Amino acid sequence: MTNIVVPQLGESVVEARVARWLKNEGDRVEVGEPVVELETEKIDLEVNAERGGVITSIKHQVGDDVKIGELLAVLDDSAAAPAAAPSGNGSKAPASPAPPASPAPPAAETRATPTARRIAEDHDVNLASIQGSGAAGRVMKQDVEKAIGPAAKPAPAPVPQPAPSPKPPTATRPARPGGRVEERQRMSKRRATIARRLVEAQHNAAMLTTFNEIDMSALMALRERRKEAFKQQHGVGLGIASFFVKASVAALRAFQLLNAEIDGDEIVLKRYYDIGMAVGAESGLVVPVLRDADRMPFVEIERAIRDFAKRAEEGRLTLEDLAGGTFTITNGGVFGSLMSTPILNPPQVGILGLHKIQDRPVAVNGQVTIRPMMYVALSYDHRIVDGREAVQFLVKIKEFIEDPGHLLLES
């Protein structure tokens, strides 16, 4: 017998939730085949069978919370093929058991994001019938939505699903007078962790925020001049995020306390620059990390950010992608935010918030003119960063972005 247990989940992650069983009791699995999908506060991951055999017992159902090392299922690795119905005088009749087993592989092999599965279940759509557009044919949210379109309702072929999926236990109360309905949904593991960490960040740090505004004219003009040549040479577009990464690294070099953390009564100064880039995924905010961002050229930063965004949407970020980080950049501008107060990502003591670029009248050399302007915000832990350093850090960011040529020399 072999135990299938909750594996190590990565830095600071100690608990997961059973999101979906890919196999049922009595099913045969091969070495390396995924058996169950777990949802953690950072990513969703599949647990694979280390040996081949037959699943004899499932210990936790969909929706159960489990800890590292906890038993998920028992696998009989001495079992050969699943027992077939006796056929006459003991002959094994190999041809007859094969057809009944054929419905199981499609269900197990259909790879899909949790969001795609949820939407498919809600609309009785057979995931196995959908062509996935994600990596390795993984079914994405948009693939299911396309299938639900005009011709979605026919043939909801029942997919063999292990558990009834109380996953987000949804309780709909009867309509009150006037047709008002309430619905209760269990928080996903990620959303519950985001909620807890945001509250902890505000309770455990002396968090303050300082603001400034940046004239984006020079940077946008530079991008306009260089974007075609940049894309032809490197095969990737030139965005503004890479400039803010470079500006942040240069400013962090000047103000080291914003690249530090507090450990008890000690300050740990980081002499490396791992910049977290907040990405809004369907299941919640994640912060993949650019390792040694100070050593990355612009093109590598652009490629990495686009790759993070794509894999976040497809649910393919790994725990290694999300571990660590010395400073974070978040861009609410992509959602239209003009100004906000970013919340620290503990144990980091600084986070830079970017916002929407908007044409505004500003005074330049005594004249009112229209310029593309962006508000920026720096939230910081006042326990080790004074207001003076925080303001000067943000001014340094402003100087680098308003004079991107200077930034290129610095980097």
C-alpha positions in Angstrom: 0.0 0.0 0.0 1.1 3.6 -0.8 -0.2 6.7 0.9 -0.9 9.8 -1.2 -0.3 12.8 1.1 -0.4 16.5 0.9 3.0 17.5 -0.5 5.2 20.5 0.5 3.3 23.5 -0.6 6.1 26.1 -0.7 7.3 29.0 1.4 4.9 29.9 4.2 2.0 27.8 2.8 0.9 25.1 5.3 -2.6 24.3 4.3 -4.6 23.5 1.2 -8.2 22.7 0.2 -9.3 19.7 -1.8 -10.6 21.3 -5.0 -11.3 18.3 -7.2 -10.7 14.5 -7.3 -9.5 13.4 -10.7 -9.9 9.8 -9.7 -12.5 7.8 -7.8 -12.1 4.9 -5.4 -11.4 1.7 -7.5 -9.8 3.7 -10.3 -6.4 2.6 -11.6 -3.7 5.2 -11.9 -0.3 5.1 -13.6 3.0 6.5 -12.2 3.0 10.3 -12.4 -0.7 10.5 -13.2 -2.6 13.4 -11.4 -5.0 12.1 -8.7 -6.3 15.2 -7.0 -6.2 18.9 -7.4 -5.5 21.1 -4.3 -6.2 24.8 -4.0 -3.7 26.8 -1.9 -3.6 30.5 -1.0 -1.2 31.1 -3.9 -1.8 28.5 -6.6 -3.8 25.4 -7.6 -1.7 22.3 -7.9 -2.1 18.6 -8.9 -0.9 15.8 -6.7 0.5 12.9 -8.8 0.7 9.2 -8.0 4.3 8.2 -7.2 3.5 4.6 -8.0 0.9 2.8 -10.2 -2.0 1.0 -8.7 -5.6 1.2 -7.7 -7.1 3.8 -5.3 -8.6 1.8 -2.5 -9.7 4.7 -0.2 -10.2 8.5 -0.4 -9.8 10.2 3.0 -10.9 13.7 2.2 -13.8 15.1 0.1 -14.0 18.1 -2.1 -14.0 21.3 0.1 -12.0 19.7 3.0 -9.0 21.7 4.3 -5.8 19.6 4.7 -2.3 20.2 6.0 1.1 19.2 4.7 1.7 15.5 5.2 -2.0 14.7 5.8 -3.3 11.5 4.2 -5.4 12.2 1.0 -5.9 8.6 -0.3 -4.5 5.1 -0.1 -3.2 3.4 -3.2 -2.8 -0.4 -3.6 0.4 -0.6 -5.6 0.3 -4.4 -5.7 -2.9 -4.4 -7.6 -2.7 -5.2 -11.3 -5.5 -4.1 -13.5 -8.9 -3.4 -11.9 -10.8 -6.6 -11.4 -12.9 -7.6 -14.3 -16.2 -9.4 -14.1 -15.5 -13.2 -14.1 -15.9 -14.7 -17.5 -16.8 -18.4 -17.7 -14.1 -20.8 -16.7 -11.5 -18.3 -15.5 -10.4 -16.9 -18.9 -9.5 -13.2 -18.5 -11.3 -12.0 -21.6 -9.0 -9.1 -22.1 -11.1 -7.5 -24.8 -14.3 -7.0 -22.9 -13.1 -4.9 -19.9 -11.5 -2.3 -22.1 -14.6 -0.6 -23.5 -16.2 0.1 -20.1 -13.0 1.8 -18.9 -12.9 4.2 -21.9 -15.1 6.9 -20.4 -12.7 7.5 -17.5 -9.6 8.6 -19.3 -11.2 11.6 -21.0 -12.4 13.0 -17.7 -9.0 12.5 -16.1 -7.1 13.9 -19.1 -9.2 17.0 -19.5 -7.0 19.7 -18.0 -8.9 22.9 -17.0 -8.5 25.9 -14.7 -10.7 25.8 -11.6 -12.6 28.8 -12.9 -13.3 27.0 -16.2 -14.5 23.9 -14.3 -16.8 25.9 -12.1 -18.4 27.7 -15.1 -18.7 24.4 -16.9 -20.4 22.8 -13.9 -22.8 25.7 -13.5 -23.9 25.4 -17.2 -23.8 21.6 -17.6 -21.1 21.8 -20.2 -18.9 18.7 -20.9 -15.3 19.8 -20.5 -14.1 16.9 -22.5 -15.9 18.3 -25.5 -14.1 21.6 -25.4 -10.9 22.4 -27.3 -8.6 24.1 -24.8 -6.6 27.1 -25.8 -4.2 27.1 -22.8 -0.8 25.4 -22.5 -0.9 21.7 -23.3 -4.5 22.0 -24.4 -5.7 23.2 -20.9 -9.3 24.4 -21.0 -9.5 28.1 -20.1 -12.4 30.2 -18.8 -12.8 31.8 -22.2 -13.0 28.4 -23.9 -16.0 27.4 -21.7 -17.7 30.8 -22.2 -17.3 30.4 -25.9 -18.9 26.9 -25.7 -21.7 28.3 -23.5 -22.5 30.9 -26.3 -25.5 30.4 -28.6 -25.1 26.6 -29.0 -24.1 25.7 -25.5 -27.3 24.0 -24.2 -27.5 20.9 -26.5 -25.9 17.6 -25.3 -24.7 18.2 -21.8 -23.0 14.9 -21.7 -22.5 13.9 -18.1 -18.8 14.0 -17.2 -17.9 11.5 -14.5 -17.3 13.9 -11.6 -16.1 12.3 -8.3 -17.9 14.4 -5.7 -21.0 16.5 -5.9 -18.8 19.6 -5.4 -19.9 21.5 -2.4 -16.9 23.5 -3.3 -18.2 26.9 -2.8 -21.1 25.7 -0.6 -23.7 28.0 -2.1 -26.9 28.4 -0.1 -29.6 30.4 -1.8 -32.3 31.7 0.6 -35.9 31.8 -0.6 -36.8 35.1 -2.2 -38.1 37.6 0.3 -41.1 39.7 -0.4 -40.2 41.8 -3.4 -38.1 39.0 -5.0 -34.9 39.8 -3.0 -32.5 36.8 -2.8 -29.4 36.3 -0.8 -26.7 33.8 -1.6 -23.8 32.5 0.6 -20.5 31.2 -0.9 -17.6 29.9 0.9 -14.4 31.9 0.3 -11.8 30.3 -1.8 -8.5 29.5 0.0 -6.8 32.3 -1.9 -9.5 34.9 -1.2 -9.6 34.0 2.5 -5.8 34.3 2.8 -5.7 37.6 0.9 -8.3 38.9 3.4 -6.4 37.7 6.4 -3.0 39.0 5.2 -4.4 42.4 4.3 -5.8 42.8 7.8 -2.6 41.6 9.3 -0.6 44.0 7.3 -2.5 46.9 8.7 -2.5 45.6 12.2 1.2 44.6 12.4 2.9 47.5 10.6 2.8 51.3 11.0 1.7 51.8 7.5 1.6 55.3 5.9 1.3 56.3 2.3 2.8 59.3 0.4 1.7 60.4 -3.1 3.2 62.2 -6.0 2.4 62.7 -9.7 4.6 62.0 -12.8 4.6 63.7 -16.1 4.7 60.7 -18.5 5.4 62.8 -21.7 9.1 62.0 -22.0 8.6 58.3 -21.4 5.6 58.0 -23.7 7.6 59.8 -26.4 10.5 57.5 -26.0 8.2 54.4 -26.2 6.6 55.8 -29.4 10.0 56.3 -31.0 11.4 52.9 -30.0 8.5 50.5 -29.8 8.6 49.3 -33.4 12.3 48.7 -33.5 12.1 47.1 -30.0 9.4 44.7 -31.1 11.1 43.8 -34.4 14.4 43.1 -32.6 13.0 41.3 -29.5 9.6 40.1 -30.5 7.9 41.7 -27.5 6.3 45.1 -27.0 7.9 47.9 -24.9 5.6 48.7 -22.0 5.9 51.2 -19.1 6.3 48.5 -16.4 9.9 47.7 -17.2 10.8 51.4 -16.7 9.1 51.5 -13.3 11.0 48.3 -12.3 14.3 49.9 -13.3 13.4 53.2 -11.6 12.4 51.3 -8.4 15.7 49.3 -8.3 17.7 52.6 -8.8 15.7 54.3 -6.0 16.0 51.3 -3.7 19.8 51.5 -4.1 19.6 55.0 -2.9 17.2 54.3 0.0 18.1 50.8 1.2 15.6 50.7 4.1 12.8 50.3 1.6 14.4 47.1 0.5 14.6 45.7 4.0 12.4 43.8 6.5 12.0 43.6 10.2 13.0 40.4 12.1 12.3 40.8 15.8 14.4 43.8 16.9 16.7 43.6 13.9 16.5 45.2 10.4 17.5 42.9 7.6 18.9 44.9 4.7 18.6 43.1 1.4 21.5 43.6 -1.0 19.6 42.1 -3.9 16.5 43.3 -5.7 13.7 40.8 -6.2 10.7 42.9 -7.4 7.2 41.5 -7.0 4.8 42.4 -9.8 1.1 42.2 -8.6 -1.1 40.5 -11.1 -4.9 40.4 -10.9 -5.9 36.8 -11.8 -9.4 35.4 -12.0 -9.1 33.7 -8.6 -7.4 36.7 -6.8 -4.3 38.8 -6.7 -1.0 37.0 -7.0 2.5 38.5 -6.8 5.1 36.7 -9.0 8.7 37.8 -8.4 11.4 39.1 -10.8 14.6 37.6 -9.4 17.6 39.9 -9.4 15.7 42.6 -11.3 18.8 44.8 -11.2 20.5 42.4 -13.6 17.7 42.1 -16.0 17.7 44.1 -19.2 14.4 45.8 -20.3 13.5 43.0 -22.8 13.8 40.3 -20.1 11.6 42.3 -17.7 9.0 42.8 -20.5 9.0 39.1 -21.4 8.8 38.0 -17.7 5.9 40.3 -16.9 3.9 39.1 -19.9 4.7 35.5 -19.1 3.5 36.1 -15.5 0.2 37.6 -16.6 -0.5 34.8 -19.1 0.4 32.0 -16.6 -1.6 33.7 -13.9 -4.7 33.7 -16.1 -4.1 30.1 -17.0 -3.5 29.0 -13.4 0.1 27.9 -14.2 2.1 30.0 -11.8 4.3 27.9 -9.5 5.0 28.4 -5.9 8.6 29.2 -6.8 7.3 32.1 -9.0 5.6 33.6 -5.9 8.1 33.0 -3.2 10.0 35.9 -1.6 10.3 39.4 -3.0 11.9 42.4 -1.4 9.7 45.2 -2.8 6.4 45.2 -4.8 4.9 47.2 -7.6 1.1 47.1 -8.2 -0.7 48.8 -11.1 -4.3 49.7 -10.5 -4.2 51.8 -13.6 -4.9 48.8 -15.8 -8.3 48.7 -14.2 -8.9 52.4 -14.5 -7.9 53.5 -11.0 -6.7 57.2 -10.7 -5.5 57.0 -7.1 -5.4 54.4 -4.4 -3.5 53.4 -1.2 -1.6 50.1 -1.8 -1.3 47.8 1.2 2.0 46.3 2.2 3.0 42.8 1.2 4.5 41.5 4.5 7.3 41.2 5.4 8.2 43.8 2.8 8.2 47.4 4.1 7.4 49.2 0.8 5.0 48.9 -2.1 4.7 51.2 -5.2 1.3 51.9 -6.6 0.9 53.0 -10.2 -2.3 54.4 -11.7 -4.0 55.4 -14.9 -2.3 57.8 -17.2 -4.7 60.7 -17.9 -4.4 64.0 -19.7 -4.6 66.8 -17.2 -3.9 70.6 -17.3 -0.6 71.4 -15.6 1.6 74.4 -15.3 4.8 74.2 -17.3 7.2 77.2 -17.3 4.3 79.5 -16.3 2.0 78.2 -19.0 -1.0 75.9 -18.6 -0.7 72.9 -20.9 -2.2 69.4 -21.2 0.1 66.6 -20.2 -0.3 62.8 -19.7 0.0 62.5 -15.9 0.0 59.6 -13.5 -0.5 59.6 -9.8 1.9 57.3 -7.9 1.7 56.1 -4.3 4.2 54.6 -2.0 3.0 52.8 1.1 5.7 52.1 3.7 6.3 50.8 7.2 7.0 53.8 9.4 8.6 51.6 12.0 11.9 51.7 10.0 11.2 54.1 7.1 10.8 57.8 8.0 8.6 60.1 6.0 11.6 62.0 4.6 13.1 58.8 3.1 9.7 57.8 1.7 9.0 61.1 0.1 12.5 61.3 -1.4 12.2 57.7 -2.7 9.0 58.7 -4.6 10.7 61.9 -5.9 13.6 59.8 -7.2 11.1 57.5 -9.0 9.5 60.7 -10.5 12.9 62.0 -11.7 13.9 58.8 -13.4 10.5 58.4 -15.2 10.4 62.0 -16.3 14.0 61.7 -17.6 14.2 58.1 -18.9 17.5 58.7 -20.6 19.0 59.3 -17.1 17.3 56.0 -16.0 19.0 54.1 -18.9 22.4 55.5 -17.7 21.7 54.4 -14.1 20.7 50.8 -15.1 
